[in-house]
Every structure is written in C-alpha cells, then in structure tokens.
Amino acid sequence: MRNGLVLVVDDNPDHAELAVMTLSHHRLVRRIVCVRDGMEAFEYLFRCGAYQSRPEHEAPSLVLLDLKLPRMSGLELLQKIRAEAAFVDLPVVIITSSGEEGDVLEGLRRGANSFVRKPINYSAFANYLDLIATYWLMVNEVLPGRYPASN
C-alpha cells in the first residue's frame, strides 16, 4: 500500500493552491507537501537542509513537478532524483504550462514518468490532478518492497 503522500513542486501560488485543494479531497491522498522551488524539493526528497530531520516514512508516493522553478529547475531536480538509486521507482509527473516540444522530450529523457500540460481552465486542471492521483496511487502497480514508500 502506498503511503498516499504527494509532493507538489510549483512556484505559482495559484497552481499550488489548486493542487492542494483538489488533492486534499482525493480519497487516495493522505498528505500533501507543497514546496515552491527546486532546491526546497531537493532538500525534502534528500532529507537535507531544512528537511534533514524529515522521517524516512514521509517520503512521497508521487511527485508533481513544474519545470520552470527558481533556484533549481525541474529538469535539474529530475536528473538528481533519477541519479539516486532510492528514487528510481518514484513516480514523477511533470505538470507545466510550457508548450515547448523540447521540454517534453528532455523531461522524458531525464526520466519523467509522464508529462502533462496545465490546462488554462481551472476545472480542467483539477480534473487532470484527480486523474493523475488515481492512476499513480491506485492503478499503476509497484513491486513490493520498492519505492514508493509503503505503510
């Protein structure tokens, strides 16, 4: 059983707030951690800096990652995530407003599990988040004892 913790990495406060509002009503999401830049996400995932005392069991089951982030881009963070053996199976879904084909290709090349463009319409964005959470927290199969963290 996945722990239902979702890490939202987005520097746009409106998008982050909508993600938190939508996911907090999802039956599979038990906790949401929202960070505003790539470096803060790195510190959370790698349990360093401000998050050095984060308990191991509070590792996310799913990361929703924006690309255009301050201090460390989403692509840089993704590369660091995939370089760490402990995170090889961690589902990372890029959710961005970028329409650049190069971003899609580079995100997938660096190991993103999926790439979703943020729709302009907020209700469509909320629907996408619901579908993403359902797929990655329930439908997608994870080998026992592998990442993401289990209860």
VOSEDREN-491666 format. One record per residue: residue number from 1; residue in one letter; z, x, y of N, C-alpha, C in turn. Coordinates in pm, 1 decimal, padded with zeros to 6 digits. Each point is the difference from the previous one (the first is absolute). Layout:
- nr,rest,nup,neast,nnorth,caup,caeast,canorth,cup,ceast,cnorth
- NUM,A,Z,X,Y,Z,X,Y,Z,X,Y
...
***
This chain:
- nr,rest,nup,neast,nnorth,caup,caeast,canorth,cup,ceast,cnorth
- 1,M,00000.0,00084.5,-00119.6,00000.0,-00084.5,00119.6,00000.0,00087.6,00124.0
- 2,R,-00090.7,-00024.7,00089.0,-00005.0,00075.2,00124.6,00116.3,-00042.1,00089.5
- 3,N,00040.0,00090.5,00088.5,00116.3,-00030.6,00083.4,-00032.5,-00091.6,00118.1
- 4,G,-00126.9,-00024.2,00026.7,-00038.6,-00092.7,00105.7,00017.7,00052.6,00140.3
- 5,L,00019.9,00131.3,00014.8,00013.5,00058.6,00133.1,-00138.5,00038.8,00050.3
- 6,V,-00033.3,-00046.1,00120.4,-00129.2,00029.1,00061.5,00023.6,00084.0,00124.9
- 7,L,-00072.5,00110.8,00009.2,00004.5,00084.8,00118.9,-00121.6,-00032.7,00085.3
- 8,V,00024.7,-00049.7,00120.7,-00106.0,-00032.8,00095.5,-00006.0,00113.4,00102.0
- 9,V,-00116.9,00063.1,00011.5,-00017.6,00110.6,00094.0,-00105.2,-00043.3,00101.2
- 10,D,00046.9,-00040.5,00118.9,-00092.1,-00052.1,00101.8,00061.1,00020.2,00137.8
- 11,D,-00074.7,00060.0,00090.6,00051.0,00024.3,00134.5,-00022.6,-00116.7,00095.1
- 12,N,-00074.7,-00100.9,-00043.0,-00022.6,-00118.4,00083.6,00115.4,-00097.5,-00025.1
- 13,P,00085.9,-00022.1,00100.2,00117.0,-00085.4,-00021.5,-00035.4,-00143.1,-00042.1
- 14,D,-00111.0,-00053.7,00051.4,-00040.6,-00136.1,-00038.4,-00039.5,-00006.5,-00147.3
- 15,H,-00076.2,00099.0,-00045.3,-00042.2,00002.6,-00139.9,00119.3,00022.5,-00092.1
- 16,A,00089.6,00090.6,00039.5,00118.8,00027.1,-00080.4,00087.7,-00124.4,-00009.3
- 17,E,00017.8,-00068.9,00111.8,00081.8,-00121.4,00000.5,-00061.7,-00108.1,-00087.7
- 18,L,-00129.3,-00017.2,00007.8,-00067.4,-00099.3,-00084.5,00013.9,00036.9,-00147.4
- 19,A,-00012.8,00129.0,-00030.8,00015.6,00044.1,-00138.7,00140.2,-00031.2,-00050.1
- 20,V,00100.7,00030.7,00079.8,00138.1,-00026.9,-00039.3,00022.8,-00150.1,-00016.1
- 21,M,-00047.6,-00080.5,00095.3,00017.4,-00146.2,-00008.9,-00067.5,-00055.8,-00124.7
- 22,T,-00121.2,00043.7,-00028.2,-00075.0,-00050.4,-00114.6,00063.9,00044.8,-00131.0
- 23,L,00027.4,00128.1,-00010.5,00052.2,00053.7,-00125.6,00142.2,-00045.7,-00028.8
- 24,S,00077.8,-00028.9,00104.3,00138.7,-00043.5,-00023.5,00006.4,-00136.1,-00067.9
- 25,H,-00108.9,-00074.9,00003.5,-00004.7,-00130.1,-00066.5,-00065.1,00007.8,-00137.7
- 26,H,-00046.0,00117.6,-00038.0,-00067.5,00017.6,-00128.1,00104.8,00012.1,-00110.5
- 27,R,-00017.9,-00073.5,-00107.0,00100.8,-00004.1,-00106.9,00018.0,00132.5,-00072.7
- 28,L,-00097.6,00088.4,00002.8,00009.1,00127.6,-00070.5,00054.6,00113.1,00086.1
- 29,V,00001.8,-00020.1,00130.8,00047.5,00103.6,00091.6,00149.7,-00017.7,00019.5
- 30,R,00073.9,00102.4,-00039.4,00145.9,-00007.4,00011.3,00052.8,00070.3,00124.4
- 31,R,-00076.4,00098.7,00047.9,00042.7,00073.2,00118.8,-00122.5,00059.2,00067.1
- 32,I,00004.5,00007.8,00132.8,-00109.2,00056.7,00078.8,00058.1,00108.3,00089.0
- 33,V,-00061.5,00116.5,-00004.3,00035.2,00107.5,00091.3,-00122.8,00020.4,00087.0
- 34,C,00020.0,-00002.5,00130.7,-00110.9,00011.8,00094.0,00020.5,00125.8,00083.6
- 35,V,-00100.8,00087.1,-00000.1,00004.9,00121.3,00080.8,-00121.3,00002.5,00092.2
- 36,R,00010.9,00071.0,00110.9,-00100.1,-00007.6,00107.3,-00097.2,00117.7,00008.2
- 37,D,00021.9,00104.1,-00080.4,-00094.1,00112.1,00006.0,-00002.9,00073.3,-00133.6
- 38,G,-00098.6,00087.3,-00014.0,-00019.4,00070.3,-00125.9,00113.7,00093.5,-00035.5
- 39,M,00058.6,00066.2,00098.8,00109.7,00092.3,-00027.6,00123.6,-00074.8,-00049.1
- 40,E,00030.0,-00114.2,00060.7,00115.0,-00078.2,-00045.3,-00023.2,-00048.9,-00143.2
- 41,A,-00122.0,-00040.2,-00031.9,-00032.3,-00041.6,-00137.0,00016.7,00117.0,-00096.3
- 42,F,-00046.1,00117.5,00040.1,00016.4,00120.1,-00082.3,00147.9,00024.7,-00028.1
- 43,E,00082.5,-00005.1,00105.5,00143.4,00023.3,-00016.8,00063.8,-00103.8,-00091.7
- 44,Y,-00042.6,-00124.7,00011.4,00054.1,-00103.7,-00087.4,-00037.4,00028.2,-00146.0
- 45,L,-00128.3,00022.2,-00023.9,-00047.4,00020.8,-00136.8,00058.6,00126.3,-00062.9
- 46,F,00005.8,00108.9,00076.3,00042.3,00128.6,-00053.6,00149.2,00027.2,00019.4
- 47,R,00072.8,-00100.4,00049.1,00144.5,00005.9,00015.3,00043.1,00125.2,00076.8
- 48,C,-00055.8,00012.6,00120.8,00036.8,00111.7,00086.2,00016.8,-00052.1,00142.6
- 49,G,00041.4,00087.7,00091.1,00019.1,-00041.0,00138.7,00099.1,-00114.7,00009.7
- 50,A,-00036.6,-00103.3,00072.4,00088.6,-00115.3,00020.8,00030.4,-00075.3,-00129.0
- 51,Y,-00079.0,00022.7,-00104.7,00017.1,-00074.3,-00125.4,00046.1,00088.6,-00115.8
- 52,Q,00060.6,00113.6,00030.8,00041.3,00090.7,-00107.3,00105.9,-00059.7,-00092.0
- 53,S,00073.8,-00098.0,00049.0,00101.5,-00062.7,-00085.3,-00048.4,-00131.7,-00062.6
- 54,R,-00130.2,-00028.8,00011.7,-00052.9,-00121.6,-00062.4,00019.0,00008.6,-00151.0
- 55,P,00061.8,-00104.1,-00058.1,00016.6,00001.3,-00145.2,-00135.1,00001.2,-00071.6
- 56,E,-00006.2,00069.9,-00111.5,-00124.7,00011.3,-00075.8,-00054.8,-00135.9,-00041.3
- 57,H,00088.9,-00093.9,-00032.3,-00045.2,-00131.9,-00046.5,-00062.6,-00083.5,00112.1
- 58,E,00006.6,00046.5,00124.3,-00062.1,-00071.3,00110.7,-00139.8,00053.8,00031.9
- 59,A,-00064.4,00055.9,-00101.0,-00139.7,00041.1,00015.6,-00085.9,-00126.1,-00005.3
- 60,P,-00109.0,-00003.2,00075.6,-00081.3,-00122.0,00003.6,-00080.9,-00022.2,-00128.4
- 61,S,-00028.2,-00126.1,-00025.9,-00091.4,-00039.0,-00106.9,-00141.4,-00011.4,00052.4
- 62,L,-00014.6,-00005.8,00132.4,-00129.2,-00017.9,00063.6,00007.4,00055.6,00142.2
- 63,V,-00105.9,00069.7,00042.1,-00010.1,00049.1,00137.5,-00121.2,-00065.2,00064.3
- 64,L,00021.3,-00063.2,00114.4,-00107.8,-00054.8,00081.9,-00016.3,00095.1,00117.3
- 65,L,-00114.0,00067.3,00006.2,-00017.6,00113.4,00089.6,-00112.3,-00021.4,00100.6
- 66,D,00034.2,00009.7,00128.3,-00100.4,00002.0,00105.7,-00054.5,00142.3,00008.7
- 67,L,-00119.1,00017.1,00053.6,-00059.7,00133.2,00009.9,00030.0,00069.8,00131.1
- 68,K,-00012.3,-00072.1,00108.5,00014.6,00059.0,00133.3,00147.4,-00004.0,00039.3
- 69,L,00070.2,00109.6,-00030.3,00144.0,00006.3,00023.3,00034.7,00122.3,00084.5
- 70,P,00106.5,-00009.8,00080.2,00046.2,00117.6,00073.7,00072.0,00098.8,-00092.2
- 71,R,00009.6,00123.4,00043.4,00071.6,00110.9,-00062.9,-00059.4,00046.6,-00132.6
- 72,M,-00051.9,-00087.7,-00081.6,-00070.7,00036.8,-00122.6,-00089.8,-00116.9,-00035.1
- 73,S,-00128.1,00025.3,-00014.7,-00093.0,-00110.3,-00028.6,00024.2,-00057.1,-00139.9
- 74,G,-00049.6,-00119.6,-00020.4,00009.7,-00062.4,-00131.5,-00070.5,00081.2,-00107.6
- 75,L,-00113.2,00061.3,00035.0,-00071.9,00082.7,-00097.0,00078.8,00126.0,-00036.1
- 76,E,00064.6,00061.4,00098.3,00084.0,00117.3,-00028.4,00116.8,-00038.6,-00090.3
- 77,L,00063.8,-00112.8,00032.0,00112.1,-00046.9,-00080.5,-00046.8,-00030.2,-00142.5
- 78,L,-00111.2,-00065.7,-00014.0,-00053.3,-00033.2,-00131.7,-00023.7,00126.9,-00082.4
- 79,Q,-00053.3,00101.6,00062.2,-00024.0,00125.8,-00070.1,00131.1,00060.7,-00049.1
- 80,K,00104.8,-00005.8,00081.4,00130.8,00052.7,-00038.9,00061.6,-00083.5,-00112.1
- 81,I,-00018.5,-00130.8,00006.0,00051.2,-00087.7,-00105.1,-00064.9,00035.2,-00133.3
- 82,R,-00132.0,00012.1,-00000.3,-00071.9,00025.3,-00125.3,00020.8,00141.2,-00052.9
- 83,A,00044.0,00092.5,00084.9,00028.2,00136.4,-00045.1,00134.5,00009.1,-00072.1
- 84,E,00081.8,-00102.3,00011.4,00133.0,-00002.4,-00060.6,-00007.0,-00071.6,-00134.1
- 85,A,00035.3,00068.9,-00107.3,-00009.5,-00056.7,-00134.6,00078.6,-00130.4,-00013.7
- 86,A,00113.2,-00010.6,00067.8,00083.2,-00120.4,-00011.4,-00068.3,-00124.0,00056.7
- 87,F,-00100.6,00019.4,00085.8,-00065.2,-00113.2,00065.0,-00141.0,-00027.2,-00050.6
- 88,V,-00038.7,00063.6,-00108.5,-00137.0,-00012.9,-00047.6,-00036.1,-00145.3,-00033.0
- 89,D,00096.1,-00079.4,-00044.8,-00025.8,-00139.9,-00035.8,00042.2,-00099.5,00107.3
- 90,L,00050.9,00047.2,00112.8,00045.2,-00088.5,00106.9,-00119.9,-00070.2,00062.9
- 91,P,-00006.3,-00132.5,-00006.5,-00111.7,-00069.9,00063.1,00004.8,00014.0,00152.5
- 92,V,-00110.2,00049.9,00054.8,-00014.6,00014.9,00145.1,-00124.5,-00077.1,00040.9
- 93,V,00021.1,-00102.3,00082.6,-00110.3,-00082.1,00049.1,-00016.2,00029.3,00148.9
- 94,I,-00116.9,00048.6,00035.4,-00029.9,00023.0,00141.6,-00037.7,-00134.4,00061.4
- 95,I,00072.5,-00035.3,00105.5,-00030.6,-00121.9,00075.0,-00020.8,00044.0,00144.3
- 96,T,-00123.0,-00010.1,00046.5,-00031.8,00053.8,00131.7,-00102.1,-00087.4,00071.1
- 97,S,-00005.4,00014.3,00129.2,-00101.9,-00071.0,00077.6,-00125.5,00084.8,00014.6
- 98,S,00003.3,00122.3,-00052.4,-00115.2,00088.7,00009.4,-00118.7,-00057.3,-00076.1
- 99,G,-00114.1,00000.8,00064.2,-00121.8,-00045.5,-00064.6,-00090.3,00114.8,-00039.4
- 100,E,00051.0,00121.6,00010.8,-00080.9,00118.1,-00028.4,-00013.3,00022.9,-00150.3
- 101,E,-00124.4,00007.7,-00046.7,-00025.3,00022.0,-00141.8,00063.6,00130.3,-00047.7
- 102,G,-00000.2,00100.6,00086.2,00060.7,00128.4,-00034.7,00147.6,-00011.4,-00032.0
- 103,D,00071.6,-00090.1,00069.5,00141.8,-00021.5,-00028.1,00019.6,-00057.6,-00139.5
- 104,V,-00084.7,-00093.6,-00037.2,00008.3,-00059.9,-00133.4,-00020.8,00108.8,-00105.0
- 105,L,-00107.9,00074.2,00012.7,-00032.6,00103.3,-00098.6,00108.3,00106.7,-00007.8
- 106,E,00048.7,00044.0,00115.4,00102.5,00104.8,00001.0,00132.2,-00051.7,-00056.9
- 107,G,00036.0,-00123.5,00031.9,00122.1,-00058.6,-00055.2,-00005.3,-00009.1,-00151.6
- 108,L,-00110.6,-00045.2,-00052.2,-00015.7,-00010.0,-00145.2,-00006.5,00138.6,-00063.3
- 109,R,-00066.3,00093.9,00065.9,-00007.6,00137.0,-00051.1,00138.1,00063.9,-00009.0
- 110,R,00085.3,-00033.0,00095.6,00135.5,00058.2,00001.1,00098.1,-00076.6,-00088.8
- 111,G,-00046.2,-00103.1,-00066.7,00084.6,-00064.1,-00099.9,00055.2,-00136.7,00032.8
- 112,A,-00050.1,-00065.0,00103.6,00045.0,-00137.3,00026.5,-00041.6,-00088.2,-00116.8
- 113,N,00084.7,-00094.0,-00034.7,-00033.1,-00092.8,-00107.4,-00092.5,-00110.7,00047.0
- 114,S,00005.2,-00027.9,00129.4,-00080.3,-00108.1,00055.0,-00013.3,00019.9,00150.2
- 115,F,-00102.8,-00059.3,00057.1,-00025.8,00010.5,00143.6,-00031.3,-00140.5,00050.6
- 116,V,00080.6,-00048.4,00093.4,-00015.8,-00135.3,00052.4,-00010.0,00007.1,00151.6
- 117,R,-00101.6,-00065.5,00055.5,-00011.7,-00008.3,00146.1,00088.0,-00115.2,00049.3
- 118,K,00076.2,00028.0,00105.4,00083.9,-00104.3,00058.9,-00090.9,-00102.7,00065.8
- 119,P,00013.7,-00125.3,-00039.8,-00078.7,-00102.9,00069.0,00057.6,-00024.6,00139.4
- 120,I,-00082.3,-00048.9,00089.1,00044.3,-00029.1,00136.3,00094.3,-00119.8,00001.5
- 121,N,-00025.7,-00096.5,-00084.7,00078.0,-00123.0,-00008.8,00133.3,00026.5,-00069.7
- 122,Y,00110.8,-00035.7,00065.0,00132.2,00025.4,-00056.3,00025.6,-00073.5,-00130.6
- 123,S,-00048.1,-00122.8,-00012.6,00023.8,-00072.4,-00126.1,-00077.7,00065.3,-00114.3
- 124,A,-00118.7,00052.2,00028.4,-00076.3,00071.2,-00102.6,00072.2,00129.7,-00037.9
- 125,F,00056.6,00069.4,00098.9,00075.1,00122.3,-00025.6,00120.5,-00030.0,-00089.4
- 126,A,00072.1,-00106.7,00030.6,00115.0,-00039.9,-00081.5,-00043.8,-00033.2,-00142.9
- 127,N,-00112.4,-00068.4,-00014.8,-00051.6,-00032.9,-00132.7,-00034.7,00127.0,-00077.7
- 128,Y,-00063.2,00096.2,00065.9,-00032.3,00127.9,-00064.2,00127.1,00068.9,-00050.2
- 129,L,00103.1,00002.9,00084.1,00125.3,00064.7,-00038.5,00061.1,-00067.2,-00122.5
- 130,D,-00005.5,-00132.0,-00003.7,00052.2,-00074.8,-00114.3,-00076.8,00036.1,-00126.8
- 131,L,-00131.5,00004.7,00008.1,-00082.6,00034.4,-00115.8,00024.0,00144.1,-00045.7
- 132,I,00012.3,00091.7,00094.7,00024.8,00140.3,-00032.6,00133.1,00014.3,-00072.8
- 133,A,00104.8,-00060.9,00053.4,00131.6,00008.4,-00063.6,-00002.7,-00060.4,-00140.2
- 134,T,-00064.8,-00114.3,-00014.9,-00008.0,-00063.8,-00131.9,-00070.0,00091.7,-00099.7
- 135,Y,-00113.7,00054.5,00040.4,-00074.0,00085.4,-00092.8,00079.6,00124.7,-00038.3
- 136,W,00047.8,00075.5,00100.3,00061.1,00129.4,-00029.0,00141.2,-00009.8,-00056.6
- 137,L,00070.7,-00110.2,00026.4,00136.6,-00012.8,-00050.6,00009.3,-00084.0,-00127.0
- 138,M,-00106.6,-00073.4,-00032.4,00007.4,-00084.8,-00118.2,-00116.8,00021.1,-00095.3
- 139,V,-00121.5,-00006.5,00047.8,-00117.3,00001.3,-00087.0,-00029.7,00139.7,-00053.1
- 140,N,00000.4,00100.5,00087.3,-00030.2,00136.9,-00040.4,00105.3,00048.4,-00099.7
- 141,E,-00044.8,00060.2,-00109.3,00092.7,00048.8,-00102.1,00037.7,00144.2,00025.5
- 142,V,00127.8,00029.0,-00022.7,00054.0,00134.0,00016.3,00057.3,00042.3,-00134.0
- 143,L,-00025.9,00124.2,-00040.0,00055.9,00050.4,-00124.5,00151.3,00009.8,00012.1
- 144,P,00074.3,-00038.6,-00104.9,00146.9,00009.4,00004.9,00045.0,00143.3,00027.7
- 145,G,00100.4,00012.5,00086.9,00055.0,00129.9,00032.3,-00079.1,00077.9,00102.2
- 146,R,-00108.6,-00055.6,00048.8,-00081.4,00068.0,00100.9,00025.9,-00065.2,00134.1
- 147,Y,-00045.1,00063.7,00104.2,00014.9,-00052.9,00134.6,-00084.2,-00124.6,00011.4
- 148,P,00035.6,-00102.0,00073.0,00112.4,-00009.7,00091.7,00134.0,-00021.6,-00069.9
- 149,A,00104.4,00023.6,00078.3,00135.7,-00006.4,-00051.8,00029.4,-00132.4,-00067.2
- 150,S,00078.6,00006.0,-00105.2,00038.9,-00120.6,-00073.0,00145.6,-00029.7,00026.5
- 151,N,00038.5,-00123.1,-00027.1,00142.5,-00038.0,00007.5,00071.2,00045.7,-00124.1
***
